Amino acid sequence: MNKYRQQFLLTKLKDISLEWDNIEIDEYTLYTHPELGITISKKEDKTIIMLGSIYDWEIPEHTNLQIVDILISQDTTADLFQKIENHAGHFIIIYKDKHDFLLFSDACGSREIYYDIDFKIFGSQTKLLCEFVQPEEHTDQDALDYYNSKIFRKRKLFIGDTTHHKNIKHLLPNRYIDIRNKTIQRYFPIKKLEPQKIDDVVPEVCKILKGFLKAAACRKKLLLATTAGYDSRLLFLASLDIDCKYFVYKQKSRASNHPDIRVPLLLTKLYNKSLEIIENLEGNDDVSDSVDFPNIIPKRSKYYDDHLYLNANISEITRNLYAIRKNINIKVLQSIKGYSGFKFAQKLYTEWFNEAVTHCKSNGYNPIDMFQWEESKGILYAKEMSIDYALGIDYFTPYNSHYLLSLMLSVPEKYRNYNYNFFYEKIMLSFSKDALKYPINPGFKSDFFRFLTRIGLFNHIKTIYLKYNIKTIITREV
């Protein structure tokens, strides 16, 4: 049963050859892999089926079922979406009542959803769907140019809602599928993002992170990879009061004094915690029969047995990775993603930008933040998580919450720079006065970028590169 681990299929097609658990939902059948958690709640004419896990920071002891029971008690679908915002997790929700039949994912779409253009079949990967529907080749030359390009063969990342098959689409974050009406609708943002003072946000972020980690600890033993960077240190400090195992990979190419080895050793010793250094992991877990284009197998599944793996990657959405904040246009979007030469990207980003300006900018969200959320990190990290699911790894990213991400984005952008993040450092110091005793990402390059940021030059330099579409830009984005 290792093929398509933790995946699902929802379809009205018959004669599906999957020896999985299945449930009839009107004319559709839901198939779920035995390792994929499923939670069902019914009330009057309403049904919610949740696949995966969801967490409550306010009442950490709440189980999946208790949370879903609260969700189904909401009066309207608008109330439902607003209630979900306050939670984190990696899940897919199927909602059905006498009016609606909806399918959607968590805040960043980490549980991926693919569907055919006839809305007859929905599933976790195009590879799974293509066992039951005939894939069609693209006929548009611009699409062919991208999906046959070197950059796609290297990154293996889709653009927008497209895939390498003409008749199979990918659901972007913050949208739901209206199955009955065969449409895709945006459900977030719901309300206007109001700017907030950093000193008001910091204690709330601390409380939420600790709440989500406590909720995770109520379910399973925790495992956190630590590095010298901002994101993992924030989670490390938030986890000090709970039982958590800390580790770091030592890649063969890294010396023992590499910052990602040396700093975690010093940091864990400072707080009387143990750090396990994992070297030379044997074996090569193969998920090529389950996941589309698994170009990187970043982990070995045996190490994660019986643990919930904590990850902080999604928090990067709140950091100004791209530097440019004003006068955003399609050329800028293409440039920061390295797609300047592709008409296909230009077309898709134009569609995304026009819609984002209408629905996001008017609600107080900077389009560049939403671009990073939906078209960058929401695609990149969802792919990585799909690999983890196929490896059987149980995963949790506490930042995968609409409310938490929005709260962090409400802080003035001058405090949220990528290389020197005053906001993150205030959160760290709120957890512990010794949080910054050891530097963040020490090294000449990082120190130089941090210096440029402190004196206000880094963003200007990076913006100039972007505006003139120079290929070599100062960025850690691949």
N, C-alpha and C positions, 0 to 999 in steps of 0.2 A: 504493500500500500504506500510505497515511497513516492510514487508518481503523483504529481499535482497535490502535494501535501498542503494542508490548510487552505485549500481552494474551494470554490463554489461554482455552481452552474444553475441558472434560473432560465427555464425555457418552456415554450409551448410545443416544441418538437417532440415527437414520440419515438419509441424504440431507441432510447438513449442507453448505451452500454456502459453504465457506471455502477459498480457495486458499492455505492455509497448510501448513506441515510438519505431519505427523500420525503418530501412533504408536498401535498397537493395544495395549490393556491389558485382557486378558480381554474382557468384553463392552463395554468402554468404548473410546472413541477420544479421544486427547489431540491437540488442535490448538494450535499455537503460532505466533504472528506471527513472521515471519522475523527481526525485530530483537530478539526476546526470547531471551536466552541460555538454552541448555538443556544440562544435564550429566547423564549417565546412568552409573550404576554397578550392576553385578550381581555377586552372590556366592551360589552355591548356589541356594537357593529365594528369595532376597531381591533386590528391585530398589528402587533409589532414583532418582527423576527429580527433579532440582532445576531450577527456573526462576528466572533472575535471578543474583545474585552473593552469595557468602559469603566472609568474611575471617577470617584466623587471626592474632591479635596475637602469639602465642608464636613462630610460625614464619611471618613475613610473606611469605616467598617462595612459600608454598603456593598452588597454583592451585585453582580450583573443583573440578576433578576429584580432586586429591590430598586435599582436605578431604572430599569426598563418599565417596571410597574408605575413609577412616578412619571416617566415620559408618556405613557399611554393615557395618563389621567389629564393631560393637557386638552383644553377645549378645542383648539384649532391647530392646523399644521403650522401656522405662524408661531403660535405658542410653543409648539414642539421644537421648532428650530431654535427658538430663543432659549429654551431650557437646555438643549443639548450644548449650546455654546459654553456653558459653565463647566462642562466635563472634558476630560481628556481620554485618549485611548486610541486603539486601532480596531476599527469596526466597520461593518456594513450594516445598514438598516433597511429593511423592507417594511414599509408602512402601507396598510390598506384599510380603508373604510368604505362606506357606500358611495363616496364621491371620488376618492383618490386612491391611486396605486403607485407608490413612489419607491424609488431605489436611490440610495445615496451613501456616501462614505464619510469618514472622519474629517477633521479640519483640513488636513493636508493631503487627503486622498491616499494614505499609506496602505490601506486595503484597496488595491486597484480594482476598477470596474471597466470592462470592455464590453462592447455590444455591437450587434450587426445593425446595419442601417434600416432593416425592416422591423427592428425591435421584437424579434422572435426569440433571441437568445442573448443571455448576459452571463459574464463569467470573469474569472480572475486574471486570465492571460489569453492573448490571441491564440497561442498554441493549443490551449484547451478548446476554445471555440472552433478552431479549424478542424477538430476531429469530427464535428457535426455539421458544419456549414462549409461550402466550397469557397475558399479564399479567392478574391479577384485581384488581378494586377492593376496597378494604377495606369490610366491612359493619359493623364495630364502630364505634359513634358516637364513642367516645373516640379511636380511631385517626384517624377522619375529621377530628375537631376539630383534632388536631395537624397532620396533613399538609395541611390546608386553611388553616392559620393564617398570620398575617403573619410570625411568628417563623420558621416553616419556609421561607417564601418568601424571607426575608432571609438566613438562615444556610445553608439547604439541607443540613442535617446530619441524618442518621438518628439514632434513639434505640435503644439496645440492639441486638438482632439483627434489628430490623425494617427494612423499606424502605417506600416509598410504594406498593408492590404487596403484596397480601395473601399471594400464593403464592411470593414470593421473599424469602429471608433473607440476612443479612449475618453472616459469621463474625467474632466478636469476638477480640481478641488473647488469647493464652494458652490457646486451645482448638483441638481438632482435630475433623475430621469422620471418623467411622467409617462409611465408605461401605457396607460390607457389612451392618452392623447398623442403619444409618440413624439414627445418634445423634450428638449433639455432646457431647464430653467435655473437661473441663479437664485440661491437662497441666502447668500451672505455677501456683503454686510446688510444687516437688517436696520440698524440705527446709526446715527451720526457718531463718529469718533470725536470726542471732545478733548482738546489738549489738556494735560494735567501736569502739575508740578512734580519734579523728580522726587522730592522728599515725601510726597503723598503716595507715590507709586511703589517706592522701594519696600516699605514694610508689607504692603499687600502682596507683592511678588514673592517675598520670602515666605509669607504665610501659605500662599497657594502651592509653591514648590514643595514645602515640607508636608503639606496636606496630601498632595498627589503621591509623594514617596511613601508616606505612611500607608496610604490606600494600597499601593503596590505591595508593601511589606505584609499587609494583611492577607495577601493572596499567595505569595511565594517568596522563596529566598532570593535576594537581590544580588546582581552582579554588575559592576560598573568599571568600564575601561577608563583609565585616567591618563591624561597627557599633560603637556605644559600649557595648553591653550585655555582660552576663556570659558568655553562651553562646558567642558568636563569638570573644570574646577568649581564652577557654579553648582553643579549637581553634587560634586564631592562634599562641598561645604553644607549643602542642604541635607545630606544624608548622614551627617555625623551622629545624630541622635538615634539612628535606627541600625539594625543589623544588616550590614552590606559587605560583600566581598569585593576587593579592589584588585585589579590586574592591569598589566600593560603588555603588549606584544613587543618583543625585541626582534625586529627584522634583521636578516643576515647582513644587510648593507649598513646597519647602524652600529656605531661604536657604543661601548657601555656608558660613556659620558654624554651621549646624545641628550638634548634637553627633555625629550619625551620619555627618557628613562631616568635621568638624574633628578629632574624636578619632582616627578611623582614620588620617588623614593624619599626625598627630603620632606615633601608635604605630608605623606602618610606617617612618617616618623614623628613629625611635629605634633600630630594629633593622636599619637599612640595607636595607629592603625597598621595593619599588615598589608604589604603589596606583593603580589605574586608576579614574577616576570616570566612570561611564556616565551620559550625559544624553540625554534626548529620543530614546529608542529608537523607531524607526519600525516600522510594521506592527502587526498584531494577530493573532497566531497563534490560529486558531480550532480548538478541540477539541470543539465541541458535538456533533459526530457520533460521538464516541468515549467521552465521559465524562458521567456523570449530573450535571446541574446544575453546570457549570463557571462558577460565579458570579464567580470571580476568576481572571484569567490573570496570574499574578505575574511571569512571566519571558518573555523572547524567546529562542527556541531557537537562533538563529544564534550568539549570544554563547557558547554552551556547546559548540559543535562540538569534538569530539576531546578533551574534558576530562571528568573526573569531578568533579561538583559536590558539594562538602562542605557539610553543613548540621548545625547543632547543636540544632535545635528540641526534639528528644525529651528532651534533658537536663532540661527544665523539670519532668519527672515527679518529679525528686528534690528540687525546691524547693517550699517550703510556700506555694504560690500561694493556697490557700484559707484559710490561717491557723487555722481551727478544727481541732482534732486529737482532741478527746474528745467523748463523748456524741453521736456521729454518728447521725442518723436520716434517714428518707426526706424529711422536710420540708427538712432542711438540704441534702440532695443536689439536690432540686428548686430550691431557692433559689439555690445557687451556679451553677447552669446556666441560671437564668432561666425555669424551667418550672413555677413554683409553681401556675399556674392550670390545669395539664393533668392530668386523671385518667390519661391514657395514660402520661405520664412517671411518675406515682406508682406505677402497676401495674408497669411495667418496672423501675424502680429498686428496688421492693420485692423483686422476684424476684432482681435482681442482688445486693442487699444481703444477703439471707438466705444466698445461695450464697457470697458473698465472706466473710462472717463465719465460715462453716463451714470453708472451704478456705484462706482467706488470713490472717485474724486468728489462727487457731490455729497458723499457721506463722510468726507474728511480724511480719506485714505490717499496717500500719495501713490499715483499709478506705478512708480518704480518699486515701491514696497510690495504692491500686489503682484507685479510682474515677477518679482523674486519668489513670492509665495506660490503663485499658480503655474507659471511657465518655466521656472528654474528649479527651485528646491522641491516643489511639489511633484515634479517629474523625476528628478535625479534621485531623491531619497526614497520615493515610492518604489523605484526600481530596485534599489539596494535592499529595502525591507522585503520585497517579494522574494528575493534570493534567500534572505534569512528565514522567511516562512517555509520555503521549499526545503531548507535544511532542518526544519523542525524546531527552530529557535523561537522561544517565547520572548516577545519584544515589547518594550514600553518606552515611549518618549514623552516625558511629562509636559513638554512644551506644545504637544499636539492638541491644543485647546484654543478655540476661537477667542474665548474670554481672555486667557493669559496672553496670547499673542497681541490682541488688540490693546490690552492694558499696557504692554511694553511699547507698542507703537505710539501710544499717546504721549510718551515722553518726548520733549523737544529733540529734534534730530541731531543737534550739535553735541548731545551727550551720548549718541549711539553710534559713533564711528567704528569702523571695522578693526582698525589696528590699535586705536586707543579708545576704549569704551568706558567713559567715566561712569555711566549708568551701571554697567555690570560691576565695576569696581566698588561702587557704593553698596550694591547688593551683597557682594562678598564681605565687605567690612561690617555690614549689618549682621551677617552670620557669625563673624569672628574678627576680632581686632588684629589677629595675626594672618589674616587671609592673604595678604600681599607681601608677606615676609620674603617669599621667593618670587622672582619675576615671571611675567606672562610671556611665553614663547621667546626666551632669551636667544640672542644671536644678532649678528651685524645687520642683516636685512630687516628683520622685524624691528630691531631697535631704531634703525634709520627711518623706517616707515612711521613708527610711533612718534619719533621726534618731529617729522614733517607734519604729522597730524596735530601734535600739540601746538605747533606754531602757526597752524592754519594754512599750510601750503599743500598738503597731500591731496586733498579733494580738488583743489584748483588744478594741480598738475594732471591728475587722473582725468578730470573733465576735459582738459585740452586734448588729451590723447583720444578720448571718445569722440569729441566733436569733429576731429579731423580724421576719424576712422583709421587710425594707425593700428595695425594688427597686434603689435607687441604692447599690451597695456599692463599697467601695474595692477595685477589682480591675482587672486588665488583661485578664481573660477576656471575650470577646464572647459 
